[in-house]
Amino acid sequence: MSDPGRADERAEPTASDEELLLQYVQGEAAAFEALVRRYRRELFHFLARFLGDPVLAEDVFQETFLQVHLSSGGFDFSRRLKPWLFTIAANKARDALRSRFRRPAAELDAEVAAGEADSIRYVDLMPANVPPPTEIAENRETSQAVKNIVRQMPEGLRTVLLLSYFHQFSYKDIAEILHVPLGTVKSRLHVAVKEFARRWKAASGKQDHD
């Protein structure tokens, strides 16, 4: 696969994701490279946090876009490309974890289900005596502590936190990516936030006694 940073400038940088993929299907190779470059940072960071291993994340990133290439002709252009892309990435990452027994690292941030009528913020779920991860992660030491906590969380909880807080997917998009009902997304998110709070408080208490 070509280096995304060397994409041909002929590909229109302001085109939508779907337009870029359509251009590629119609024979414009540079459009695919522009799409890879567009998601180079966000998708790679998602995978690195999911997998806890930048080298493995790079492999899965490449595998994800290889699958996009192979499946591009069958893409339903009435749908949004980003959830489809992250669905492929999440599936590839889970396959990598099963085969290599890796554990991911992650951070948490931002509003949950931004823009939806029932959107909520982190502070609405987190107990008052547990600071939000954005505050916790202000320095390198505490940022690593956040990553260590989330790395140890069960995959289902970890994934919904990554998708909702860090990447700000809607509940509907997360349900599509994870192939679970909408209600499951919401319930997992509440459980995940409570689990993060429990682990953070336990870790903080241990540090206080060290």
N, C-alpha and C positions, 0 to 999 in steps of 0.2 A: 504493500500500500504506500502511496506517495506521502511524503512528509506534509502534514496539513499546513504548515507554515509556508509552504512553497506553492500554494494554490495559484492557478492562473488568474490574473486580474480580469480576464474576460467574463468570469462568472459575476453576476450582479450581486454586490454585497448587501444591498437593501432588499433583495428578494426574500420572501418568506421561506421557511423550512420546506413547505410543501412544493413551492415553486422551484426551489433548488433540486429537489428530488425528481420532479417532473422533467426539468431540464436534463438531468442525468439520464433518465429513462429514454429521453428523446435523442440521446447521443452526445451530450455535452459533458465530457469527463471533468472539466474544471469545476462544474457545479457540485459534483460529489466531493471534490477536494475542499471546496469552500464550506460545504456542510460539515465535513470532518473538522476543519479549522474552527468553525463556529462553536462546536461542542467540545473542542479539545480540552478546555479548562474545566467546564462544569461537569461533563460526564466523567472525565478522568478523576476529578476530586470525589465525585460520588463513589466511584469504584474503589478508590484508594481508602476512603473511610469505611466502605462496606467490607473490604477485604483485609484492611490493615497491613497491606503489603504493596508498595508502589510498583515493584517489578511485576507482580502478579496482576496488578491493576492495568498496567500497560499492555500485558498480553490479552486481558479480557477486553480492553478498549479496542484493540485491533480485531479481535474475534467478533465483537459487536458490529463494527462497521463492515466486516466481511459478510456477516449475516444480512445487514442492510442491503449491501450490494446484491447478494443472492436473491433476496426477497423483494427488491424494489419494484419489479414488474407486477407484483401482486398486491402492492399497497393500495388501499382504498383512499383515494385523494379527497374524499368528502370528510375524512377524519384528520385530526391534528397529528403531526408527525412526532412531536416530542414525547407524548406518553408511549407511543409505539416504540420509539428508540429506547426509552428507559425500561420498558418491558423486556426487550431483548437483552439489555445490559444486566438487569436484575436476574434473569434466567441464566445467563452465562456466568454471572458471579456465583450464583448458588451452585451451579455445576462445578465451578472451580473449587469452592469450599468443600463440597462433598468429596472431590477427588484428591484434594491436598490437605484437608483438615486444618484450614487456616481460620483465624478469627479476626474480624474487622475492628477498625478504630473509627470514631466518628466525633462530630461536634453537633451541637444543637443550636438553632437560632430562629428568629423571625416569627411571623404570625402563622397560625395554622389555618389552612384552607382560605387563604387571603382572597377577599372579594366576594365570598359567599355570604348569603344571608345569615347563616349560622356559624360564621367564622368566629374563632376564639383566639386569644393570645396565650402565650406561654404562662404568663402570670395568672391567668384565670384557672389554670390547672395545677400549677405548682404550689405547694404549701407555702405560707408566708415566710416561714423561717428557712427556706431554701432559696438562695439567690438564683436568678436566671443564668443559663449557661453563658450568655454573652458577657455578663458581669464576671462570672467565674473565670472566664477565659481571657481576662485582660492581660495576664502575664503568662509567660511560657510555662512556668511550673504548674499553675492551675489549669491551663489549657491541656496539658498532658494528662492531668488528673481526670478531666472530663473525658478525654479519649479513652483512657484506661477503663473507666466505669462503663462507657457505652460498648466498648469492645467485648466486655464480659456478659452483656445482656443477651437474652435469647434472640435468635435471628428475626423472628416475627416482630418483636418489639423494636429491635434496632432498626429494621428496615423502614417501618412506618415513621419512626422519628426522623430518619434521614430524609425521606421523601417529603414529609410535611413541614418540618421546621427548616431544614437547611435549603431544600430545593423548592419549597412552597407550592407543591402540587395541591390541587383541590382534592377533596374527599373522593369525588367521582374519578379523577385521574388515578389516584392511588388504588382505588378499587379495581380499575382496569389493569393497572400495572401488576398488581399482586394477584389478580384473578380471585378476588374475594368480594362478598357483599358489602354494600356501603355501610351498613350497621356494624360489620366486623371491623372496618377501618376505624370508625369512631371509638368503638370499645377498646380496640388494641391501643389506640393513642392514649386514652385515659389510663389504661393499665401501664403503658410504657412510661408515661410521665411520673406516675406514682412510684414505679420501680426505680427510675432514675433518682428521684428524691430520696428514696430509702437508702439507696447505695451511696449517694453523695453524703447524706447525714452520717452514715456508718463510717465512711472513709474520713470525714472531717473529724469525727469523734476519736478515731484511732490516731489521727495526726496530733490532736490536742493532748493525747496521753503519751505520745512518744517523747 
